[in-house]
Amino acid sequence: MDLGLEGRVALVTGGSQGIGREIALTLATEGADVAICARREQVVDATTADLRALGRDALGVVADVATTSGVQRVSDAVHEHFGRVDILINNAGKSSMKALLDLTDEDWYASIDLNLMSAVRMSQAFVPGMRERGWGRIVNISSRQGREPDEFFGPYAASKAALINFSKTQSNAFSRDGVLTNCVVPGLIKGEGVQAAAEKSAEVTGKTVEEVYEATLRKRPIPIGRMGEPSDVSGLVALLVSERGSWITGSCFTVDGGIVRSDR
C-alpha cells in the first residue's frame, strides 16, 4: 500500500528511542524525510544515522522540549534544514513514580511542561506553516494513564488526559484548513520508559524487574496475552499521517492489547 509519504517532512519529538524511534524509522521507510529531537546527544546521533541509512534526509536536534527555548531550538534547526514540517509527532513524554501527597508544585509543573505543553508549543511553531500550505498531519502520543489514572503517576496521568483533550480541540480548530490532528493512546509498551519505571518500582519494593513485570501482568492481564512493541504503535501512526488517513481527524485510538477497560 502506498501511503503517499514520499517527499514529506516529518518531525518526531522524543524520537531517539522507544515508540518515537520506531515511528521515525517507519516514516522514513515509507519515504518521508525525518527530523528527531531528544535530550541525549549520543542517542540522537545514533538514531539519526539509522534514518540516513534508510536513504532519507535526516536531522537530529539535541533539545529539551519541556522548555520554550528547547522548542525554539528545534523549530529553528528544522526550518533551516528542511524549510517546513508536514507531519508533527508529539511523542516526548516521561512519567515519574511518586505518592500523590508527596508531590510538589514543581513536580506538577514539570510534568505538564513536558507531557502537555511541549505538544502545545510545537504545534504553535509548525501549524501556521501547515495552514498556509493547506496540508498537515499531527499525531499526539498520550498514554493509557490518561484514561485510567494511577495514584503513583498523578501528574503524568493528568497531563496525558489533557493532551487527549487538546488533540480534539486542535482538530476542531484546523481540520478545515487541511491540518488533521489525532491522538494515539499506547498501553504497556516494551521500551526504555517502561523499563525505567519497572526498575524504579523494583527498587522501592525490593523485587526484581522481572517480578515487577509479572506482578503487573497478574494484576492487569492484557487480553491479547503480551506486552506491546513499539512497532505495534508505529504502523497506526503512519496510516494517520498518510494520504490514506485524509478523513480521519479528531479521533483517539487506543493501542493497548485490550487492557483499557473502556474506549472512553
C-alpha angles and dihedrals in degrees: 000000000000108000093190095237097128108127096007119131118228132188120200117189114209084020101147099083146009119007093351093055092048091050091050092050092046093051091048090050088053091055105268125132108233139209120191133187134194139141103257113076098201094053092043091052093049094051092044089055090051090052092051090049087064088063097255132122107255137182129194120199124190107216144130105238091191085081130065090231091053092052090048090051091054093045093050094047095046095046091048093049103037104013093225147020121231098174125039121190111189099200104140112119145123138194128216125199114230135139113259097242092048093060120111129206087255090058090054095045093047092053093046092049093053104033100037114010094049087063092044093050094044090052091050089053098050110022094077091060092045091052092050090053093042094232134085143136127206126183119184116201110218127167139244086249087068085068101030110029123211118215091226094053101045101144092043093050093046094048092047090050088052089051090057089053093045090053091058092045091052092048091052091050102047112018092095087059092056094260108124123194128194136166130224122202112200122198126209103335124180107243145109095288095053090043092053091049091049091050091050091049090048090053092050097044100035092238128126119256090251090052089052091053092047092048091048092052092045090052094046111017114203107233093219089056103240145060117264129257125220088248089062087068103035096064092057091047091052090054093048093053094044135089086257088066096054094123097042114097138134091025130131118211123198114210104182113119088257099298098127107087097216135025090228 
